């Protein structure tokens, strides 16, 4: 059984559940059913409150990722590492006895883009719900701009790639680009709304020669391979989209000898800029100094 299915079973059994029915009886029946499965707290409420709570939870994550992505862009401009900033922000203490005065900081990770079934969909579902059923007009500006920024991050990956190629006196057109990671989720085969697809399509449209690699994915609507050497040999750059464990300890010295142009564009903070540059790579990463 792969990691993603183990995570699904764990989530079903060991996460709290919100149960919303159309009336008190249906809500209680739902609670009684879940008691046979769920080992955590079950929260009864109304159907509408349950539905809004679910889409807001996913929207909250999407907005927080967008915040991290925006801070990453600011750090790129200022010439500092966003991951150092994130670490320091999240070390700030909180007072559990008075959390409202000093709440927990949990800045999310920036990256190449947001995929999956829920986060790309639920902000739009929340907007549709209030547009259709709300008693008065509400414009969720922060939510929509956050979604748009997260959708744009694959384009930023291509911008970083272009910057690196220019540094190597190469054009994007006709360059072989190895895209490492098709799944949106690390160590899984789940490709739903993967940013790798957007990156591939942008590169292909602009005349590059992208090639996708993933050790877990079985089916996808774009051509891909499981052969690592086929992807990296004679590549003009590798673009890391997914934080699969197979990509976290690559032999960079060997990789450099196989590539046509030693360029790494890291969308998941796997490698250190200084180490890659010491080995002779041109390195670009989300939230890294240019």
C-alpha positions, 0 to 999 in steps of 0.5 A: 500500500502506498503512502497516500492510501495510508494517509487517507486511512489515518485521516478517516480514523484519527481526525476530528469530524464535523457532522451536519444534518438537515435536522436534529435527528439526521445529525444525530444519526450521522454522529452515531454512524461516525462513532463506529469509525472515528476515534477523535471528537465528532462535532455535530452542527447544521448542514450549511455550517458543516459545508462552510466550515469544510471549504473555509478550512481548505481556503484558509490553507490556500490563503496561507500558502499564498501569503508564504508565496508572496513573502517568498517573492519579496525575499527574492527581491530583497536578496534574502532566503524566505526559508530563514525568514519563515523559520524565525517567524515561526519561533516567536513564542505564544502564550497559551493562557492568552492566545488572542494576544500572542497567537501561534505563528505558522507560516506555510511553505512557499513553492512551485504551486498548489495542487490537489482536489480541494485547495484549488476548488474550495475558494471558488466554491465558497465564492459561488456559495455566497454569490448565489445564496448570500443575503447581500453582496460580499467580495472575498478579495483576499481569498480570490487574490490568494487563489490567483497568486497560487495559480501563477506560481508555475509561471514564476518557476518558468521565469526563474528558469528563463533567468537561469538560462539567460545566465548560461547564454541560452534561450528557452526555445529548443532547450531540453527541460527535465521536470522532476515530479508529476504528482502534486503531493510528495511520495504519492501518485496523485496528479490532480491539478498538479503544477507540473502540468502548467509548467509543462504546457507553458514551456511547450507553448514557448518552444522548449522541450519539456520532459516529465519524470515521476517514480510513482505516477502510473497514468497521466494525460501528458507524456512522462517517464520513470527513467531518470537517466532519460530525463536528465541526460543532455538536459539544459535544466532540471526543474524540481516540482515535487518533493519526492524522496527520490529527488532529495539526495541526488548525486549532484556531481554525477548529475552535472556530468549528464546534463548539457547545462548545469541548471537547477530550478528548485520549487520545493527547497530541497537543495541549498543554493550555496552548495549547488553553486559551489559544485558549478550549478546555476541555481534558482529557487522560489524564495531564494536570493537571485 
